[in-house]
Amino acid sequence: MATEYLRDDRYHIIGSIETGSGGKQVARDARYARLGEYDPRTDQTRDASFRIVGTGNQLSSLIWRSVK
C-alpha cells in the first residue's frame, strides 16, 4: 500500500491518501481519521459515511475541507 502525504504552505501534514493494490484510494486527515474513499472501477468518491461526493477522484478536496 502506497501512501502520499498532503502538506500545507508550512509543510505541515494535513492528510494522506493511501492507494491499495486494486487501485482503491482512502483519504485520511492528519489525525488518521478516515475521510473518504475513491473507487476507480466506479469512478466515484464517497465520504466517511459512504455517501457519494461526486464522480472522479475528489479525495484531496475532502482533506482540504477537513482543515478549515
PDB file as gemmi writes it, atoms N, CA and C in Angstrom:
CRYST1    1.000    1.000    1.000  90.00  90.00  90.00 P 1                      
ATOM      1  N   MET A   1       0.847  -1.170   0.000  1.00  0.00           N  
ATOM      2  CA  MET A   1       0.000   0.000   0.000  1.00  0.00           C  
ATOM      3  C   MET A   1       0.895   1.237   0.000  1.00  0.00           C  
ATOM      4  N   ALA A   2       0.708   2.098  -0.984  1.00  0.00           N  
ATOM      5  CA  ALA A   2       1.485   3.332  -1.097  1.00  0.00           C  
ATOM      6  C   ALA A   2       0.732   4.473  -0.418  1.00  0.00           C  
ATOM      7  N   THR A   3       1.482   5.352   0.235  1.00  0.00           N  
ATOM      8  CA  THR A   3       0.879   6.486   0.939  1.00  0.00           C  
ATOM      9  C   THR A   3       1.484   7.783   0.421  1.00  0.00           C  
ATOM     10  N   GLU A   4       0.605   8.727   0.089  1.00  0.00           N  
ATOM     11  CA  GLU A   4       1.013  10.061  -0.348  1.00  0.00           C  
ATOM     12  C   GLU A   4       0.535  11.055   0.707  1.00  0.00           C  
ATOM     13  N   TYR A   5       1.431  11.926   1.157  1.00  0.00           N  
ATOM     14  CA  TYR A   5       1.084  12.904   2.193  1.00  0.00           C  
ATOM     15  C   TYR A   5       0.810  14.259   1.561  1.00  0.00           C  
ATOM     16  N   LEU A   6      -0.248  14.925   2.020  1.00  0.00           N  
ATOM     17  CA  LEU A   6      -0.557  16.270   1.572  1.00  0.00           C  
ATOM     18  C   LEU A   6      -0.136  17.240   2.663  1.00  0.00           C  
ATOM     19  N   ARG A   7       0.522  18.320   2.249  1.00  0.00           N  
ATOM     20  CA  ARG A   7       1.063  19.288   3.201  1.00  0.00           C  
ATOM     21  C   ARG A   7       0.542  20.691   2.892  1.00  0.00           C  
ATOM     22  N   ASP A   8       0.493  21.526   3.923  1.00  0.00           N  
ATOM     23  CA  ASP A   8       0.058  22.909   3.736  1.00  0.00           C  
ATOM     24  C   ASP A   8       1.249  23.776   3.333  1.00  0.00           C  
ATOM     25  N   ASP A   9       1.066  25.094   3.331  1.00  0.00           N  
ATOM     26  CA  ASP A   9       2.117  26.027   2.917  1.00  0.00           C  
ATOM     27  C   ASP A   9       3.343  25.984   3.821  1.00  0.00           C  
ATOM     28  N   ARG A  10       3.151  25.561   5.050  1.00  0.00           N  
ATOM     29  CA  ARG A  10       4.261  25.491   6.012  1.00  0.00           C  
ATOM     30  C   ARG A  10       4.838  24.078   6.127  1.00  0.00           C  
ATOM     31  N   TYR A  11       4.446  23.213   5.200  1.00  0.00           N  
ATOM     32  CA  TYR A  11       4.919  21.819   5.139  1.00  0.00           C  
ATOM     33  C   TYR A  11       4.432  20.955   6.294  1.00  0.00           C  
ATOM     34  N   HIS A  12       3.348  21.356   6.950  1.00  0.00           N  
ATOM     35  CA  HIS A  12       2.727  20.505   7.958  1.00  0.00           C  
ATOM     36  C   HIS A  12       1.822  19.502   7.244  1.00  0.00           C  
ATOM     37  N   ILE A  13       1.824  18.269   7.697  1.00  0.00           N  
ATOM     38  CA  ILE A  13       0.976  17.252   7.087  1.00  0.00           C  
ATOM     39  C   ILE A  13      -0.478  17.527   7.461  1.00  0.00           C  
ATOM     40  N   ILE A  14      -1.327  17.663   6.445  1.00  0.00           N  
ATOM     41  CA  ILE A  14      -2.752  17.899   6.686  1.00  0.00           C  
ATOM     42  C   ILE A  14      -3.580  16.653   6.391  1.00  0.00           C  
ATOM     43  N   GLY A  15      -2.975  15.667   5.735  1.00  0.00           N  
ATOM     44  CA  GLY A  15      -3.694  14.444   5.428  1.00  0.00           C  
ATOM     45  C   GLY A  15      -2.861  13.517   4.570  1.00  0.00           C  
ATOM     46  N   SER A  16      -3.461  12.369   4.253  1.00  0.00           N  
ATOM     47  CA  SER A  16      -2.761  11.400   3.421  1.00  0.00           C  
ATOM     48  C   SER A  16      -3.772  10.653   2.559  1.00  0.00           C  
ATOM     49  N   ILE A  17      -3.252  10.107   1.454  1.00  0.00           N  
ATOM     50  CA  ILE A  17      -4.049   9.277   0.558  1.00  0.00           C  
ATOM     51  C   ILE A  17      -3.308   7.964   0.394  1.00  0.00           C  
ATOM     52  N   GLU A  18      -3.979   6.882   0.775  1.00  0.00           N  
ATOM     53  CA  GLU A  18      -3.400   5.544   0.672  1.00  0.00           C  
ATOM     54  C   GLU A  18      -3.988   4.853  -0.556  1.00  0.00           C  
ATOM     55  N   THR A  19      -3.112   4.253  -1.352  1.00  0.00           N  
ATOM     56  CA  THR A  19      -3.554   3.543  -2.543  1.00  0.00           C  
ATOM     57  C   THR A  19      -3.334   2.054  -2.353  1.00  0.00           C  
ATOM     58  N   GLY A  20      -4.404   1.284  -2.478  1.00  0.00           N  
ATOM     59  CA  GLY A  20      -4.329  -0.165  -2.342  1.00  0.00           C  
ATOM     60  C   GLY A  20      -3.907  -0.821  -3.644  1.00  0.00           C  
ATOM     61  N   SER A  21      -3.673  -2.115  -3.606  1.00  0.00           N  
ATOM     62  CA  SER A  21      -3.207  -2.843  -4.784  1.00  0.00           C  
ATOM     63  C   SER A  21      -4.256  -2.873  -5.895  1.00  0.00           C  
ATOM     64  N   GLY A  22      -5.522  -2.788  -5.549  1.00  0.00           N  
ATOM     65  CA  GLY A  22      -6.589  -2.777  -6.544  1.00  0.00           C  
ATOM     66  C   GLY A  22      -6.862  -1.402  -7.123  1.00  0.00           C  
ATOM     67  N   GLY A  23      -6.166  -0.378  -6.633  1.00  0.00           N  
ATOM     68  CA  GLY A  23      -6.352   0.977  -7.125  1.00  0.00           C  
ATOM     69  C   GLY A  23      -7.261   1.825  -6.260  1.00  0.00           C  
ATOM     70  N   LYS A  24      -7.980   1.197  -5.331  1.00  0.00           N  
ATOM     71  CA  LYS A  24      -8.862   1.963  -4.450  1.00  0.00           C  
ATOM     72  C   LYS A  24      -8.024   2.831  -3.532  1.00  0.00           C  
ATOM     73  N   GLN A  25      -8.463   4.077  -3.324  1.00  0.00           N  
ATOM     74  CA  GLN A  25      -7.735   5.032  -2.504  1.00  0.00           C  
ATOM     75  C   GLN A  25      -8.576   5.457  -1.313  1.00  0.00           C  
ATOM     76  N   VAL A  26      -7.901   5.667  -0.170  1.00  0.00           N  
ATOM     77  CA  VAL A  26      -8.566   6.101   1.058  1.00  0.00           C  
ATOM     78  C   VAL A  26      -7.894   7.376   1.535  1.00  0.00           C  
ATOM     79  N   ALA A  27      -8.694   8.401   1.835  1.00  0.00           N  
ATOM     80  CA  ALA A  27      -8.182   9.673   2.350  1.00  0.00           C  
ATOM     81  C   ALA A  27      -8.301   9.699   3.866  1.00  0.00           C  
ATOM     82  N   ARG A  28      -7.256  10.202   4.521  1.00  0.00           N  
ATOM     83  CA  ARG A  28      -7.247  10.330   5.977  1.00  0.00           C  
ATOM     84  C   ARG A  28      -6.745  11.729   6.336  1.00  0.00           C  
ATOM     85  N   ASP A  29      -7.241  12.259   7.473  1.00  0.00           N  
ATOM     86  CA  ASP A  29      -6.774  13.571   7.919  1.00  0.00           C  
ATOM     87  C   ASP A  29      -5.462  13.418   8.686  1.00  0.00           C  
ATOM     88  N   ALA A  30      -4.967  14.507   9.246  1.00  0.00           N  
ATOM     89  CA  ALA A  30      -3.680  14.495   9.947  1.00  0.00           C  
ATOM     90  C   ALA A  30      -3.704  13.603  11.184  1.00  0.00           C  
ATOM     91  N   ARG A  31      -4.881  13.389  11.742  1.00  0.00           N  
ATOM     92  CA  ARG A  31      -5.010  12.521  12.930  1.00  0.00           C  
ATOM     93  C   ARG A  31      -5.375  11.091  12.559  1.00  0.00           C  
ATOM     94  N   TYR A  32      -5.271  10.773  11.257  1.00  0.00           N  
ATOM     95  CA  TYR A  32      -5.500   9.447  10.708  1.00  0.00           C  
ATOM     96  C   TYR A  32      -6.967   9.012  10.738  1.00  0.00           C  
ATOM     97  N   ALA A  33      -7.890   9.961  10.851  1.00  0.00           N  
ATOM     98  CA  ALA A  33      -9.320   9.644  10.762  1.00  0.00           C  
ATOM     99  C   ALA A  33      -9.696   9.495   9.290  1.00  0.00           C  
ATOM    100  N   ARG A  34     -10.497   8.503   8.980  1.00  0.00           N  
ATOM    101  CA  ARG A  34     -10.906   8.234   7.609  1.00  0.00           C  
ATOM    102  C   ARG A  34     -11.873   9.315   7.133  1.00  0.00           C  
ATOM    103  N   LEU A  35     -11.567   9.926   5.975  1.00  0.00           N  
ATOM    104  CA  LEU A  35     -12.413  10.979   5.426  1.00  0.00           C  
ATOM    105  C   LEU A  35     -13.258  10.509   4.250  1.00  0.00           C  
ATOM    106  N   GLY A  36     -12.744   9.546   3.502  1.00  0.00           N  
ATOM    107  CA  GLY A  36     -13.483   9.056   2.350  1.00  0.00           C  
ATOM    108  C   GLY A  36     -12.647   8.117   1.519  1.00  0.00           C  
ATOM    109  N   GLU A  37     -13.229   7.676   0.399  1.00  0.00           N  
ATOM    110  CA  GLU A  37     -12.529   6.754  -0.477  1.00  0.00           C  
ATOM    111  C   GLU A  37     -12.911   7.001  -1.925  1.00  0.00           C  
ATOM    112  N   TYR A  38     -12.006   6.619  -2.813  1.00  0.00           N  
ATOM    113  CA  TYR A  38     -12.241   6.711  -4.257  1.00  0.00           C  
ATOM    114  C   TYR A  38     -12.078   5.326  -4.850  1.00  0.00           C  
ATOM    115  N   ASP A  39     -13.071   4.895  -5.633  1.00  0.00           N  
ATOM    116  CA  ASP A  39     -13.030   3.601  -6.306  1.00  0.00           C  
ATOM    117  C   ASP A  39     -12.910   3.853  -7.805  1.00  0.00           C  
ATOM    118  N   PRO A  40     -11.762   3.483  -8.407  1.00  0.00           N  
ATOM    119  CA  PRO A  40     -11.586   3.750  -9.838  1.00  0.00           C  
ATOM    120  C   PRO A  40     -12.499   2.915 -10.735  1.00  0.00           C  
ATOM    121  N   ARG A  41     -13.001   1.781 -10.248  1.00  0.00           N  
ATOM    122  CA  ARG A  41     -13.907   0.964 -11.056  1.00  0.00           C  
ATOM    123  C   ARG A  41     -15.223   1.690 -11.315  1.00  0.00           C  
ATOM    124  N   THR A  42     -15.738   2.366 -10.289  1.00  0.00           N  
ATOM    125  CA  THR A  42     -16.999   3.095 -10.437  1.00  0.00           C  
ATOM    126  C   THR A  42     -16.776   4.574 -10.734  1.00  0.00           C  
ATOM    127  N   ASP A  43     -15.531   5.037 -10.592  1.00  0.00           N  
ATOM    128  CA  ASP A  43     -15.151   6.444 -10.779  1.00  0.00           C  
ATOM    129  C   ASP A  43     -15.960   7.365  -9.862  1.00  0.00           C  
ATOM    130  N   GLN A  44     -16.152   6.929  -8.599  1.00  0.00           N  
ATOM    131  CA  GLN A  44     -16.906   7.713  -7.623  1.00  0.00           C  
ATOM    132  C   GLN A  44     -16.091   7.923  -6.352  1.00  0.00           C  
ATOM    133  N   THR A  45     -16.254   9.102  -5.775  1.00  0.00           N  
ATOM    134  CA  THR A  45     -15.660   9.408  -4.479  1.00  0.00           C  
ATOM    135  C   THR A  45     -16.778   9.406  -3.449  1.00  0.00           C  
ATOM    136  N   ARG A  46     -16.523   8.745  -2.327  1.00  0.00           N  
ATOM    137  CA  ARG A  46     -17.506   8.673  -1.239  1.00  0.00           C  
ATOM    138  C   ARG A  46     -16.882   9.246   0.029  1.00  0.00           C  
ATOM    139  N   ASP A  47     -17.714   9.844   0.883  1.00  0.00           N  
ATOM    140  CA  ASP A  47     -17.217  10.398   2.143  1.00  0.00           C  
ATOM    141  C   ASP A  47     -17.145   9.307   3.203  1.00  0.00           C  
ATOM    142  N   ALA A  48     -16.843   9.674   4.442  1.00  0.00           N  
ATOM    143  CA  ALA A  48     -16.683   8.702   5.527  1.00  0.00           C  
ATOM    144  C   ALA A  48     -17.982   7.961   5.837  1.00  0.00           C  
ATOM    145  N   SER A  49     -19.121   8.552   5.489  1.00  0.00           N  
ATOM    146  CA  SER A  49     -20.419   7.907   5.706  1.00  0.00           C  
ATOM    147  C   SER A  49     -20.889   7.136   4.481  1.00  0.00           C  
ATOM    148  N   PHE A  50     -19.994   6.959   3.494  1.00  0.00           N  
ATOM    149  CA  PHE A  50     -20.251   6.226   2.255  1.00  0.00           C  
ATOM    150  C   PHE A  50     -21.290   6.893   1.361  1.00  0.00           C  
ATOM    151  N   ARG A  51     -21.499   8.201   1.533  1.00  0.00           N  
ATOM    152  CA  ARG A  51     -22.367   8.953   0.622  1.00  0.00           C  
ATOM    153  C   ARG A  51     -21.514   9.400  -0.564  1.00  0.00           C  
ATOM    154  N   ILE A  52     -22.086   9.396  -1.741  1.00  0.00           N  
ATOM    155  CA  ILE A  52     -21.360   9.805  -2.934  1.00  0.00           C  
ATOM    156  C   ILE A  52     -21.116  11.308  -2.893  1.00  0.00           C  
ATOM    157  N   VAL A  53     -19.850  11.693  -3.025  1.00  0.00           N  
ATOM    158  CA  VAL A  53     -19.465  13.102  -3.074  1.00  0.00           C  
ATOM    159  C   VAL A  53     -19.520  13.584  -4.516  1.00  0.00           C  
ATOM    160  N   GLY A  54     -19.092  12.744  -5.438  1.00  0.00           N  
ATOM    161  CA  GLY A  54     -19.117  13.093  -6.849  1.00  0.00           C  
ATOM    162  C   GLY A  54     -18.367  12.076  -7.674  1.00  0.00           C  
ATOM    163  N   THR A  55     -18.285  12.347  -8.978  1.00  0.00           N  
ATOM    164  CA  THR A  55     -17.540  11.460  -9.858  1.00  0.00           C  
ATOM    165  C   THR A  55     -16.108  11.948  -9.969  1.00  0.00           C  
ATOM    166  N   GLY A  56     -15.222  11.027 -10.261  1.00  0.00           N  
ATOM    167  CA  GLY A  56     -13.802  11.356 -10.327  1.00  0.00           C  
ATOM    168  C   GLY A  56     -13.179  11.339  -8.936  1.00  0.00           C  
ATOM    169  N   ASN A  57     -11.872  11.493  -8.901  1.00  0.00           N  
ATOM    170  CA  ASN A  57     -11.137  11.457  -7.636  1.00  0.00           C  
ATOM    171  C   ASN A  57     -11.162  12.839  -6.985  1.00  0.00           C  
ATOM    172  N   GLN A  58     -11.888  12.972  -5.881  1.00  0.00           N  
ATOM    173  CA  GLN A  58     -12.020  14.241  -5.165  1.00  0.00           C  
ATOM    174  C   GLN A  58     -11.500  14.131  -3.733  1.00  0.00           C  
ATOM    175  N   LEU A  59     -10.570  13.207  -3.506  1.00  0.00           N  
ATOM    176  CA  LEU A  59     -10.072  12.972  -2.152  1.00  0.00           C  
ATOM    177  C   LEU A  59      -9.315  14.165  -1.590  1.00  0.00           C  
ATOM    178  N   SER A  60      -8.527  14.842  -2.423  1.00  0.00           N  
ATOM    179  CA  SER A  60      -7.778  15.991  -1.906  1.00  0.00           C  
ATOM    180  C   SER A  60      -8.718  17.098  -1.435  1.00  0.00           C  
ATOM    181  N   SER A  61      -9.874  17.251  -2.088  1.00  0.00           N  
ATOM    182  CA  SER A  61     -10.832  18.269  -1.630  1.00  0.00           C  
ATOM    183  C   SER A  61     -11.441  17.877  -0.283  1.00  0.00           C  
ATOM    184  N   LEU A  62     -11.636  16.571  -0.040  1.00  0.00           N  
ATOM    185  CA  LEU A  62     -12.132  16.129   1.264  1.00  0.00           C  
ATOM    186  C   LEU A  62     -11.115  16.461   2.364  1.00  0.00           C  
ATOM    187  N   ILE A  63      -9.852  16.295   2.043  1.00  0.00           N  
ATOM    188  CA  ILE A  63      -8.801  16.588   3.030  1.00  0.00           C  
ATOM    189  C   ILE A  63      -8.753  18.086   3.307  1.00  0.00           C  
ATOM    190  N   TRP A  64      -8.799  18.907   2.258  1.00  0.00           N  
ATOM    191  CA  TRP A  64      -8.734  20.366   2.463  1.00  0.00           C  
ATOM    192  C   TRP A  64      -9.956  20.868   3.215  1.00  0.00           C  
ATOM    193  N   ARG A  65     -11.130  20.242   2.986  1.00  0.00           N  
ATOM    194  CA  ARG A  65     -12.336  20.637   3.721  1.00  0.00           C  
ATOM    195  C   ARG A  65     -12.190  20.362   5.222  1.00  0.00           C  
ATOM    196  N   SER A  66     -11.461  19.301   5.556  1.00  0.00           N  
ATOM    197  CA  SER A  66     -11.308  18.940   6.980  1.00  0.00           C  
ATOM    198  C   SER A  66     -10.374  19.902   7.715  1.00  0.00           C  
ATOM    199  N   VAL A  67      -9.539  20.620   6.973  1.00  0.00           N  
ATOM    200  CA  VAL A  67      -8.584  21.551   7.578  1.00  0.00           C  
ATOM    201  C   VAL A  67      -9.290  22.810   8.054  1.00  0.00           C  
ATOM    202  N   LYS A  68     -10.271  23.270   7.320  1.00  0.00           N  
ATOM    203  CA  LYS A  68     -10.941  24.547   7.630  1.00  0.00           C  
ATOM    204  C   LYS A  68     -11.849  24.450   8.805  1.00  0.00           C  
TER     205      LYS A  68                                                      
END                                                                             
